[in-house]
Amino acid sequence: MQFARCARNGGFWCIMDGDRLSAIDGAPASDWKRTGEWFSLDEFEYAEPLERSAVRQMIIVGWNYAEHTRETGSNLPPMPMIYPLSSAALNTHKGAVVVPGFINHVEHEAELVVVIGKEAKNVKAADALDYVLGVTCGNDVSARDIQNNPGFPNLPRAKTVDTFKPVGPYLTTGIDFSDLPISITVNGETRQRARTSDMIFKTPELIEFISKTITLYPWDVIFTGTPKGCTRVYPGDEMAVTIEGVGTLINKVEVE
């Protein structure tokens, strides 16, 4: 199933039904029923496909695709590289990625984003998918001039800029997301293309590793890493992350 959250009236959930969205009373993680209200895709005002106020943490996984790791000149990590970041950077489908004036070099990173469905602590990989509510598309937009500053590199600050973590448009549940095509285009030109099966550490391994030290809660999100091909984007550029069976997340770059 595919769920979307509407930005109107304080936010409410809808479910995809053909080429329309049907409003529901309830949420994906609970019992729900249709209200009888319908929306066309053109008129729908998207919010993040999350219970935004309930997101306690956002976790970024770095260097989780071998070819991307090599293109950065890094060694393959012996264990997942995780960075808990502020969820204040979350953004939505069609929301503007707004670059502050002091940031000069911004790059896209297409990613599969996992949404946690129930509290997870010391979870084994074999059981990890039982704790996943669903998945969505994400773009781990990064300020490289901050991240790679030779005097004082600061990865968390480079990745936790307001609007730099768009997700959406849908929360997709009940699918096998272990081997899906993932790509990003910039102004229609493909810049990244891979499969989720190319991850060094798969989602169950990530959840096991993270939950050993960090308790995961419902609506927490995990950005699972990006493939090779990250490139610079500029004001006016349109980025479109597509994961087969999950959706297409579209965002334009603006300057503050």
C-alpha positions as a LaTeX table, in Angstrom:
\begin{tabular}{lrrr}
\hline
Residue & $x$ (\AA) & $y$ (\AA) & $z$ (\AA) \\
\hline
Met1 & 0.00 & 0.00 & 0.00 \\
Gln2 & 1.01 & 3.60 & $-0.54$ \\
Phe3 & 0.07 & 6.31 & 1.93 \\
Ala4 & 0.48 & 10.07 & 1.57 \\
Arg5 & 0.05 & 12.76 & 4.18 \\
Cys6 & $-1.89$ & 15.89 & 3.26 \\
Ala7 & $-0.65$ & 19.27 & 4.50 \\
Arg8 & $-4.16$ & 20.70 & 4.84 \\
Asn9 & $-6.10$ & 21.08 & 8.09 \\
Gly10 & $-3.20$ & 20.14 & 10.34 \\
Gly11 & $-2.31$ & 17.07 & 8.31 \\
Phe12 & $-4.20$ & 13.86 & 7.59 \\
Trp13 & $-3.46$ & 10.60 & 5.82 \\
Cys14 & $-4.66$ & 9.33 & 2.46 \\
Ile15 & $-4.21$ & 6.08 & 0.60 \\
Met16 & $-3.42$ & 5.71 & $-3.10$ \\
Asp17 & $-6.29$ & 4.23 & $-5.08$ \\
Gly18 & $-5.59$ & 4.11 & $-8.80$ \\
Asp19 & $-4.75$ & 7.64 & $-9.91$ \\
Arg20 & $-6.42$ & 9.32 & $-6.92$ \\
Leu21 & $-5.91$ & 9.64 & $-3.18$ \\
Ser22 & $-8.60$ & 8.58 & $-0.73$ \\
Ala23 & $-8.62$ & 10.30 & 2.67 \\
Ile24 & $-8.60$ & 8.01 & 5.70 \\
Asp25 & $-9.47$ & 8.35 & 9.36 \\
Gly26 & $-6.44$ & 6.96 & 11.17 \\
Ala27 & $-2.82$ & 6.33 & 10.19 \\
Pro28 & $-0.78$ & 3.63 & 8.42 \\
Ala29 & 0.44 & 2.20 & 11.73 \\
Ser30 & $-3.08$ & 1.81 & 13.15 \\
Asp31 & $-6.61$ & 0.83 & 12.21 \\
Trp32 & $-8.06$ & 3.20 & 9.64 \\
Lys33 & $-11.09$ & 3.65 & 7.43 \\
Arg34 & $-11.90$ & 5.78 & 4.41 \\
Thr35 & $-13.69$ & 9.06 & 5.00 \\
Gly36 & $-15.16$ & 9.33 & 1.51 \\
Glu37 & $-13.08$ & 12.39 & 0.56 \\
Trp38 & $-11.01$ & 12.11 & $-2.62$ \\
Phe39 & $-8.15$ & 14.11 & $-4.14$ \\
Ser40 & $-6.55$ & 14.15 & $-7.56$ \\
Leu41 & $-2.76$ & 13.97 & $-7.63$ \\
Asp42 & $-2.60$ & 17.46 & $-9.17$ \\
Glu43 & $-4.52$ & 19.14 & $-6.35$ \\
Phe44 & $-2.96$ & 17.24 & $-3.45$ \\
Glu45 & $-0.77$ & 19.24 & $-1.06$ \\
Tyr46 & 1.94 & 16.89 & 0.17 \\
Ala47 & 3.39 & 16.82 & 3.66 \\
Glu48 & 6.16 & 14.46 & 4.73 \\
Pro49 & 4.83 & 10.86 & 4.78 \\
Leu50 & 5.58 & 10.73 & 8.51 \\
Glu51 & 4.02 & 11.73 & 11.81 \\
Arg52 & 6.38 & 14.70 & 11.84 \\
Ser53 & 5.83 & 15.65 & 15.47 \\
Ala54 & 6.60 & 12.06 & 16.51 \\
Val55 & 9.98 & 11.78 & 14.76 \\
Arg56 & 12.53 & 11.60 & 17.56 \\
Gln57 & 15.59 & 11.05 & 15.41 \\
Met58 & 16.89 & 10.87 & 11.89 \\
Ile59 & 19.86 & 8.62 & 11.23 \\
Ile60 & 22.11 & 8.91 & 8.20 \\
Val61 & 24.22 & 5.96 & 7.02 \\
Gly62 & 27.41 & 6.96 & 5.22 \\
Trp63 & 29.48 & 5.05 & 2.67 \\
Asn64 & 27.01 & 2.18 & 2.29 \\
Tyr65 & 27.50 & 1.60 & $-1.46$ \\
Ala66 & 30.94 & 0.31 & $-2.47$ \\
Glu67 & 31.27 & 2.34 & $-5.68$ \\
His68 & 30.32 & 5.57 & $-3.92$ \\
Thr69 & 32.81 & 4.83 & $-1.15$ \\
Arg70 & 35.56 & 4.31 & $-3.72$ \\
Glu71 & 34.70 & 7.48 & $-5.65$ \\
Thr72 & 35.20 & 9.50 & $-2.45$ \\
Gly73 & 38.64 & 7.95 & $-1.97$ \\
Ser74 & 37.58 & 6.15 & 1.20 \\
Asn75 & 38.08 & 2.55 & 2.30 \\
Leu76 & 35.10 & 0.23 & 2.61 \\
Pro77 & 33.82 & 0.54 & 6.18 \\
Pro78 & 34.16 & $-2.52$ & 8.46 \\
Met79 & 30.87 & $-1.57$ & 10.11 \\
Pro80 & 28.05 & 0.89 & 9.33 \\
Met81 & 28.96 & 4.56 & 9.60 \\
Ile82 & 25.97 & 6.20 & 11.30 \\
Tyr83 & 25.23 & 9.84 & 12.10 \\
Pro84 & 22.19 & 10.74 & 14.21 \\
Leu85 & 21.00 & 14.14 & 13.02 \\
Ser86 & 18.22 & 16.60 & 13.76 \\
Ser87 & 14.87 & 15.87 & 12.14 \\
Ala88 & 14.40 & 19.63 & 11.68 \\
Ala89 & 16.00 & 19.23 & 8.23 \\
Leu90 & 13.12 & 17.08 & 6.94 \\
Asn91 & 11.35 & 18.39 & 3.87 \\
Thr92 & 8.54 & 17.15 & 1.64 \\
His93 & 7.81 & 16.22 & $-1.95$ \\
Lys94 & 7.85 & 19.40 & $-4.09$ \\
Gly95 & 9.22 & 21.42 & $-1.16$ \\
Ala96 & 12.04 & 23.81 & $-2.06$ \\
Val97 & 15.55 & 22.87 & $-0.95$ \\
Val98 & 16.69 & 26.29 & 0.25 \\
Val99 & 20.44 & 26.86 & 0.31 \\
Pro100 & 21.72 & 29.51 & 2.78 \\
Gly101 & 23.88 & 32.19 & 1.19 \\
Phe102 & 27.05 & 31.11 & 3.01 \\
Ile103 & 26.92 & 27.60 & 1.45 \\
Asn104 & 28.56 & 27.38 & $-1.96$ \\
His105 & 28.68 & 23.72 & $-2.97$ \\
Val106 & 25.61 & 21.45 & $-2.65$ \\
Glu107 & 25.22 & 17.90 & $-3.94$ \\
His108 & 22.31 & 15.44 & $-4.20$ \\
Glu109 & 22.27 & 11.93 & $-2.72$ \\
Ala110 & 19.44 & 9.59 & $-3.74$ \\
Glu111 & 18.52 & 7.20 & $-0.92$ \\
Leu112 & 16.04 & 4.60 & 0.25 \\
Val113 & 14.59 & 5.82 & 3.55 \\
Val114 & 13.31 & 3.34 & 6.11 \\
Val115 & 10.55 & 4.38 & 8.54 \\
Ile116 & 10.44 & 2.56 & 11.88 \\
Gly117 & 7.09 & 1.20 & 13.04 \\
Lys118 & 7.68 & 0.15 & 16.65 \\
Glu119 & 10.25 & 0.57 & 19.41 \\
Ala120 & 13.44 & $-1.32$ & 18.62 \\
Lys121 & 16.28 & $-2.08$ & 21.03 \\
Asn122 & 18.88 & $-4.84$ & 20.60 \\
Val123 & 17.02 & $-6.19$ & 17.59 \\
Lys124 & 18.52 & $-9.11$ & 15.69 \\
Ala125 & 18.88 & $-8.78$ & 11.93 \\
Ala126 & 16.64 & $-11.82$ & 11.41 \\
Asp127 & 13.78 & $-9.98$ & 13.12 \\
Ala128 & 14.59 & $-6.43$ & 12.01 \\
Leu129 & 12.03 & $-6.10$ & 9.22 \\
Asp130 & 9.26 & $-6.70$ & 11.77 \\
Tyr131 & 10.14 & $-3.25$ & 13.13 \\
Val132 & 9.84 & $-1.45$ & 9.77 \\
Leu133 & 6.59 & 0.34 & 9.00 \\
Gly134 & 7.50 & 1.18 & 5.42 \\
Val135 & 9.89 & 2.95 & 3.08 \\
Thr136 & 10.00 & 6.16 & 1.12 \\
Cys137 & 12.31 & 8.07 & $-1.22$ \\
Gly138 & 14.88 & 10.43 & 0.24 \\
Asn139 & 17.45 & 12.94 & $-0.94$ \\
Asp140 & 20.36 & 13.41 & 1.46 \\
Val141 & 21.27 & 16.89 & 0.19 \\
Ser142 & 24.74 & 17.82 & 1.48 \\
Ala143 & 26.83 & 20.98 & 1.71 \\
Arg144 & 30.20 & 19.71 & 0.56 \\
Asp145 & 32.09 & 22.91 & 1.33 \\
Ile146 & 31.18 & 22.36 & 5.00 \\
Gln147 & 31.55 & 18.59 & 4.95 \\
Asn148 & 34.98 & 18.66 & 3.28 \\
Asn149 & 36.37 & 21.88 & 4.76 \\
Pro150 & 40.12 & 21.16 & 5.02 \\
Gly151 & 40.44 & 23.25 & 8.16 \\
Phe152 & 37.43 & 21.92 & 10.04 \\
Pro153 & 35.25 & 19.32 & 8.29 \\
Asn154 & 31.79 & 19.08 & 9.85 \\
Leu155 & 29.59 & 16.36 & 8.36 \\
Pro156 & 26.63 & 16.70 & 10.75 \\
Arg157 & 26.32 & 20.44 & 10.06 \\
Ala158 & 26.67 & 19.84 & 6.31 \\
Lys159 & 23.72 & 17.46 & 6.32 \\
Thr160 & 21.38 & 19.00 & 8.90 \\
Val161 & 20.53 & 22.23 & 7.13 \\
Asp162 & 16.84 & 23.17 & 7.16 \\
Thr163 & 15.04 & 21.67 & 4.09 \\
Phe164 & 18.05 & 19.49 & 3.15 \\
Lys165 & 16.33 & 16.15 & 3.84 \\
Pro166 & 13.28 & 15.84 & 1.57 \\
Val167 & 11.35 & 12.56 & 1.81 \\
Gly168 & 8.27 & 11.26 & 0.04 \\
Pro169 & 5.93 & 11.47 & $-1.65$ \\
Tyr170 & 4.56 & 8.18 & $-0.29$ \\
Leu171 & 5.05 & 5.83 & 2.61 \\
Thr172 & 5.05 & 2.44 & 0.91 \\
Thr173 & 4.24 & $-0.60$ & 3.01 \\
Gly174 & 4.15 & $-4.34$ & 2.44 \\
Ile175 & 6.80 & $-4.58$ & $-0.29$ \\
Asp176 & 10.19 & $-6.29$ & $-0.55$ \\
Phe177 & 12.57 & $-3.35$ & $-0.87$ \\
Ser178 & 15.81 & $-5.35$ & $-0.78$ \\
Asp179 & 16.47 & $-5.18$ & $-4.54$ \\
Leu180 & 14.80 & $-2.17$ & $-6.14$ \\
Pro181 & 16.16 & 0.16 & $-8.84$ \\
Ile182 & 17.05 & 3.57 & $-7.40$ \\
Ser183 & 18.02 & 6.63 & $-9.42$ \\
Ile184 & 18.09 & 10.40 & $-9.49$ \\
Thr185 & 17.79 & 12.85 & $-12.35$ \\
Val186 & 18.74 & 16.52 & $-12.34$ \\
Asn187 & 16.78 & 18.52 & $-14.92$ \\
Gly188 & 15.92 & 15.20 & $-16.59$ \\
Glu189 & 19.51 & 13.94 & $-16.80$ \\
Thr190 & 20.29 & 10.74 & $-14.89$ \\
Arg191 & 23.09 & 11.28 & $-12.37$ \\
Gln192 & 22.82 & 8.22 & $-10.11$ \\
Arg193 & 21.54 & 4.73 & $-10.83$ \\
Ala194 & 21.89 & 1.54 & $-8.79$ \\
Arg195 & 19.89 & $-1.10$ & $-6.94$ \\
Thr196 & 19.16 & $-1.24$ & $-3.23$ \\
Ser197 & 20.77 & $-4.68$ & $-3.22$ \\
Asp198 & 24.10 & $-2.92$ & $-3.86$ \\
Met199 & 24.18 & $-1.73$ & $-0.25$ \\
Ile200 & 27.17 & $-2.95$ & 1.74 \\
Phe201 & 25.05 & $-3.26$ & 4.89 \\
Lys202 & 21.44 & $-4.23$ & 4.20 \\
Thr203 & 18.52 & $-2.78$ & 6.13 \\
Pro204 & 18.29 & $-5.66$ & 8.66 \\
Glu205 & 21.99 & $-5.31$ & 9.45 \\
Leu206 & 21.61 & $-1.56$ & 9.85 \\
Ile207 & 18.72 & $-1.90$ & 12.29 \\
Glu208 & 20.60 & $-4.50$ & 14.34 \\
Phe209 & 23.71 & $-2.31$ & 14.46 \\
Ile210 & 21.88 & 0.91 & 15.27 \\
Ser211 & 19.59 & $-0.59$ & 17.90 \\
Lys212 & 22.54 & $-1.91$ & 19.90 \\
Thr213 & 23.33 & 1.64 & 21.00 \\
Ile214 & 20.33 & 3.77 & 19.98 \\
Thr215 & 16.74 & 2.87 & 20.76 \\
Leu216 & 14.63 & 3.39 & 17.66 \\
Tyr217 & 11.08 & 4.66 & 18.06 \\
Pro218 & 7.99 & 4.73 & 15.81 \\
Trp219 & 8.40 & 7.25 & 12.98 \\
Asp220 & 12.18 & 7.46 & 13.30 \\
Val221 & 13.82 & 7.49 & 9.87 \\
Ile222 & 17.00 & 5.90 & 8.54 \\
Phe223 & 18.63 & 7.21 & 5.35 \\
Thr224 & 20.34 & 4.01 & 4.18 \\
Gly225 & 23.14 & 5.45 & 2.01 \\
Thr226 & 23.63 & 6.66 & $-1.54$ \\
Pro227 & 25.11 & 5.10 & $-4.72$ \\
Lys228 & 27.94 & 6.56 & $-6.76$ \\
Gly229 & 27.43 & 9.61 & $-8.92$ \\
Cys230 & 26.68 & 12.45 & $-6.48$ \\
Thr231 & 26.99 & 15.72 & $-8.39$ \\
Arg232 & 26.69 & 19.41 & $-7.70$ \\
Val233 & 23.33 & 21.14 & $-8.02$ \\
Tyr234 & 22.56 & 24.81 & $-8.54$ \\
Pro235 & 19.65 & 27.20 & $-7.96$ \\
Gly236 & 16.81 & 26.34 & $-10.32$ \\
Asp237 & 17.79 & 22.70 & $-10.70$ \\
Glu238 & 15.05 & 20.09 & $-10.30$ \\
Met239 & 16.06 & 16.84 & $-8.60$ \\
Ala240 & 13.91 & 13.71 & $-8.95$ \\
Val241 & 14.65 & 10.59 & $-6.88$ \\
Thr242 & 12.87 & 7.46 & $-8.15$ \\
Ile243 & 12.69 & 4.08 & $-6.44$ \\
Glu244 & 10.70 & 1.49 & $-8.36$ \\
Gly245 & 7.49 & 0.62 & $-6.52$ \\
Val246 & 8.04 & 3.38 & $-3.97$ \\
Gly247 & 7.60 & 6.63 & $-5.89$ \\
Thr248 & 9.33 & 9.70 & $-7.28$ \\
Leu249 & 10.42 & 12.54 & $-4.99$ \\
Ile250 & 10.79 & 15.92 & $-6.73$ \\
Asn251 & 12.45 & 19.02 & $-5.31$ \\
Lys252 & 13.87 & 22.24 & $-6.73$ \\
Val253 & 16.92 & 24.07 & $-5.45$ \\
Glu254 & 16.56 & 27.68 & $-4.31$ \\
Val255 & 18.83 & 30.20 & $-2.62$ \\
Glu256 & 17.86 & 31.80 & 0.66 \\
\hline
\end{tabular}
